[in-house]
């Protein structure tokens, strides 16, 4: 079996809150994304407290310290966390990153190369 060298950074495991059980339950199957690379889960599922946003961003920074142009960033979780992850990845790669999104229309994950223009 050929194991890809790339990694898929996942800011937050995709879940939804189930009112009947009071628990966060997984949403969707991430198996197709794992074909792109080794998964790196950075933050726990569930609601993130806004007052701890700085702490969450520091966790992302530590997890993504060696993010490379060969890696992918799956767009999941809180929007502020997604934005922070994009900024961190762009800084690591000189602006060019690969984001992965779930497309509801076609029921598939798709890679979108993105050049943020963040030349640092």
Contact map, one row per residue, 1 for C-alpha under 8 A:
111000000000000000000000000000000000000000000000000000000000000000000000000000000000000000000000000000000000000000000000
111100000000000000000000000000000000000000000000000000000000000000000000000000000000000000000000000000000000000000000000
111110000000000000000000000000000000100000000000000000000000000000000000000000000000000000000000000000000000000000000000
011111100000000000000000000000000011110000000000000000000000000000000000000000000000000000000000000000000000000000000000
001111100000000000000000000000000000110000000000000000000000000000000000000000000000000000000000000000000000000000000000
000111110000000000000000000000000001110000000000000000000000000000000111000000000000000000000000000000000000000000000000
000111111000000000000000000000000001111100000000000000000000000000000111000000000000000000000000000000000000000000000000
000001111100000000000000000000001101111100000000000000000000000000000011110000000000000000000000000000000000000000000000
000000111110000000000000000000000000001111000000000000000000000100000011110000000000000000000000000000000000000000000000
000000011111100000000000000000000000001111000000000000000000000000000000111100000000000000000000000000000000000000000000
000000001111100000000000000000000000000011100000000000000001000000000000111110001100100000000000000000000000000000000000
000000000111110000000000000000000000000011111000000000000000000000000000000111000000000000000000000000000000000000000000
000000000111111000000000010000000000000010111000000000000000000000000000000110000000000000000000000000000000000000000000
000000000001111100000000011100000000000000001000000000000000000000000000000110000000000000000000000000000000000000000000
000000000000111110000001111000000000000000001100000000000000000000000000000000000000000000000000000000000000000000000000
000000000000011111000001111000000000000000000100000000000000000000000000000000000000000000000000000000000000000000000000
000000000000001111100111100000000000000000000100000000000000000000000000000000000000000000000000000000000000000000000000
000000000000000111111111100000000000000000000000000000000000000000000000000000000000000000000000000000000000000000000000
000000000000000011111110000000000000000000000000000000000000000000000000000000000000000000000000000000000000000000000000
000000000000000001111100000000000000000000000000000000000000000000000000000000000000000000000000000000000000000000000000
000000000000000001111110000000000000000000000000000000000000000000000000000000000000000000000000000000000000000000000000
000000000000000011111111000000000000000000000000000000000000000000000000000000000000000000000000000000000000000000000000
000000000000000011101111100000000000000000000000000000000000000000000000000000000000000000000000000000000000000000000000
000000000000001111000111110000000000000000001100000000000000000000000000000000000000000000000000000000000000000000000000
000000000000001111000011111000000000000000000000000000000000000000000000000000000000000000000000000000000000000000000000
000000000000111100000001111100000000000000000000000000000000000000000000000000000000000000000000000000000000000000000000
000000000000011100000000111110000000000000000000000000000000000000000000000000000000000000000000000000000000000000000000
000000000000010000000000011111000000000000000000000000000000000000000000000000000000000000000000000000000000000000000000
000000000000000000000000001111110000000000000000000000000000000000000000000000000000000000000000000000000000000000000000
000000000000000000000000000111111100000000000000000000000000000000000000000000000000000000000000000000000000000000000000
000000000000000000000000000011111110000000000000000000000000000000000000000000000000000000000000000000000000000000000000
000000000000000000000000000011111111000000000000000000000000000000000000000000000000000000000000000000000000100000000000
000000010000000000000000000001111111100000000000000000000000000000000000000000000000000000000000000000000000100000000000
000000010000000000000000000001111111111000000000000000000000000000000000000000000000000000000000000000000000000000000000
000100000000000000000000000000111111110000000000000000000000000000000000000000000000000000000000000000000000000000000000
000101110000000000000000000000011111110000000000000000000000000000000001000000000000000000000000000000000000000000000000
001111110000000000000000000000001111111000000000000000000000000000000011000000000000000000000000000000000000000000000000
000111110000000000000000000000000111111100000000000000000000000000000000000000000000000000000000000000000000000000000000
000000111100000000000000000000000100111110000000000000000000000000000000000000000000000000000000000000000000000000000000
000000111100000000000000000000000000011111000000000000000000000000000000000000000000000000000000000000000000000000000000
000000001111100000000000000000000000001111110000000000000000000000000000000000000000000000000000000000000000000000000000
000000001111000000000000000000000000000111110000000000000011001000000000000000000000000000000000000000000000000000000000
000000000011100000000000000000000000000011111000000000010011000000000000000000000000000000000000000000000000000000000000
000000000001100000000000000000000000000011111100000000000000000000000000000000000000000000000000000000000000000000000000
000000000001111000000001000000000000000000111110000000000000000000000000000010000000000000000000000000000000000000000000
000000000000001110000001000000000000000000011111000000000000000000000000000000000000000000000000000000000000000000000000
000000000000000000000000000000000000000000001111100000000000000000000000000001000000000000000000000000000000000000000000
000000000000000000000000000000000000000000000111110110000000000000000000000001000000000000000000000000000000000000000000
000000000000000000000000000000000000000000000011111110000000000000000000000000000000000000000000000000000000000000000000
000000000000000000000000000000000000000000000001111110000000000000000000000000000000000000000000000000000000000000000000
000000000000000000000000000000000000000000000000111111000000000000000000000000000000000000000000000000000000000000000000
000000000000000000000000000000000000000000000001111111110000000000000000000000000000000000000000000000000000000000000000
000000000000000000000000000000000000000000000001111111111000000000000000000000000000000000000000000000000000000000000000
000000000000000000000000000000000000000000000000001111111100000000000000000000000000000000000000000000000000000000000000
000000000000000000000000000000000000000000000000000111111110000000000000000000000000000000000000000000000000000000000000
000000000000000000000000000000000000000000100000000111111111000000000000000000001000000000000000000000000000000000000000
000000000000000000000000000000000000000000000000000011111111100000000000000000001001100000000000000000000000000000000000
000000000000000000000000000000000000000000000000000001111111110000000000000000000000000000000000000000000000000000000000
000000000000000000000000000000000000000001100000000000111111111000000000000000000000000000000000000000000000000000000000
000000000010000000000000000000000000000001100000000000011111111100000000000000000001100100000000000000000000000000000000
000000000000000000000000000000000000000000000000000000001111111110000000000000000000000100000000000000000000000000000000
000000000000000000000000000000000000000000000000000000000111111110000000000000000000000000000000000000000000000000000000
000000000000000000000000000000000000000001000000000000000011111111000000000000000000000000000000000000000000000000000000
000000001000000000000000000000000000000000000000000000000001111111100000000000000000000110000000000000000000000000000000
000000000000000000000000000000000000000000000000000000000000111111100000000000000000000000010000000000000000000000000000
000000000000000000000000000000000000000000000000000000000000001111110000000000000000000000010000000000000000000000000000
000000000000000000000000000000000000000000000000000000000000000111111010000000000000000010011000000000000000000000000000
000000000000000000000000000000000000000000000000000000000000000001111110000000000000000010011000000000000000000000000000
000000000000000000000000000000000000000000000000000000000000000000111111000000000000000000001001110000000000000000000000
000001100000000000000000000000000000000000000000000000000000000000011111000000000000000000000000000000000000000000000000
000001111000000000000000000000000000100000000000000000000000000000111111100000000000000000000000110000000000000000000000
000001111000000000000000000000000001100000000000000000000000000000001111110000000000000000000000111100000000000000000000
000000011110000000000000000000000000000000000000000000000000000000000011111000000000110000000000111100000000000000000000
000000011110000000000000000000000000000000000000000000000000000000000001111100000000000000000000001110000000000000000000
000000000110000000000000000000000000000000000000000000000000000000000000111110000100000000000000001110000000000000000000
000000000111110000000000000000000000000000000000000000000000000000000000011111100100000000000000000000000000000000000000
000000000011110000000000000000000000000000001000000000000000000000000000001111101100000000000000000000000000000000000000
000000000001000000000000000000000000000000000011000000000000000000000000000111111100000000000000000000000000000000000000
000000000000000000000000000000000000000000000000000000000000000000000000000111111110000000000000000000000000000000000000
000000000000000000000000000000000000000000000000000000000000000000000000000001111111000000000000000000000000000000000000
000000000010000000000000000000000000000000000000000000011000000000000000000011111111100000000000000000000000000000000000
000000000010000000000000000000000000000000000000000000000000000000000000001111111111110000000000000000000000000000000000
000000000000000000000000000000000000000000000000000000000000000000000000000000111111111000000000000000000000000000000000
000000000000000000000000000000000000000000000000000000001001000000000000000000011111111100000000000000000000000000000000
000000000010000000000000000000000000000000000000000000001001000000000000100000001111111110000000000000000000000000000000
000000000000000000000000000000000000000000000000000000000000000000000000100000000111111111000000000000000000000000000000
000000000000000000000000000000000000000000000000000000000000000000000000000000000011111111100000000000000000000000000000
000000000000000000000000000000000000000000000000000000000001100100000000000000000001111111110000000000000000000000000000
000000000000000000000000000000000000000000000000000000000000000100110000000000000000111111111010100000000000000000000000
000000000000000000000000000000000000000000000000000000000000000000000000000000000000011111111111100000000000000000010100
000000000000000000000000000000000000000000000000000000000000000000000000000000000000001111111110000000000000000000000111
000000000000000000000000000000000000000000000000000000000000000011110000000000000000000111111110000000000000000000000000
000000000000000000000000000000000000000000000000000000000000000000111000000000000000000011111111100000000000000000000000
000000000000000000000000000000000000000000000000000000000000000000000000000000000000000001111111000000000000000000001111
000000000000000000000000000000000000000000000000000000000000000000000000000000000000000011111111100000000000000001111111
000000000000000000000000000000000000000000000000000000000000000000001000000000000000000001001111110000000000000011111000
000000000000000000000000000000000000000000000000000000000000000000001011100000000000000011001011111000000000000011110000
000000000000000000000000000000000000000000000000000000000000000000001011100000000000000000000001111100000000001111000000
000000000000000000000000000000000000000000000000000000000000000000000001111000000000000000000000111110000000001111000000
000000000000000000000000000000000000000000000000000000000000000000000001111000000000000000000000011111000000111100000000
000000000000000000000000000000000000000000000000000000000000000000000000011000000000000000000000001111100000111100000000
000000000000000000000000000000000000000000000000000000000000000000000000000000000000000000000000000111110011110000000000
000000000000000000000000000000000000000000000000000000000000000000000000000000000000000000000000000011111111110000000000
000000000000000000000000000000000000000000000000000000000000000000000000000000000000000000000000000001111111000000000000
000000000000000000000000000000000000000000000000000000000000000000000000000000000000000000000000000000111110000000000000
000000000000000000000000000000000000000000000000000000000000000000000000000000000000000000000000000000111111000000000000
000000000000000000000000000000000000000000000000000000000000000000000000000000000000000000000000000001111111100000000000
000000000000000000000000000000000000000000000000000000000000000000000000000000000000000000000000000001110111110000000000
000000000000000000000000000000011000000000000000000000000000000000000000000000000000000000000000000111100011111000000000
000000000000000000000000000000000000000000000000000000000000000000000000000000000000000000000000000111100001111100000000
000000000000000000000000000000000000000000000000000000000000000000000000000000000000000000000000011110000000111110000000
000000000000000000000000000000000000000000000000000000000000000000000000000000000000000000000000011110000000011111000000
000000000000000000000000000000000000000000000000000000000000000000000000000000000000000000000001111000000000001111100000
000000000000000000000000000000000000000000000000000000000000000000000000000000000000000000000011111000000000000111110000
000000000000000000000000000000000000000000000000000000000000000000000000000000000000000000000011100000000000000011111100
000000000000000000000000000000000000000000000000000000000000000000000000000000000000000001000011100000000000000001111100
000000000000000000000000000000000000000000000000000000000000000000000000000000000000000000000111000000000000000000111110
000000000000000000000000000000000000000000000000000000000000000000000000000000000000000001100110000000000000000000111111
000000000000000000000000000000000000000000000000000000000000000000000000000000000000000000100110000000000000000000001111
000000000000000000000000000000000000000000000000000000000000000000000000000000000000000000100110000000000000000000000111
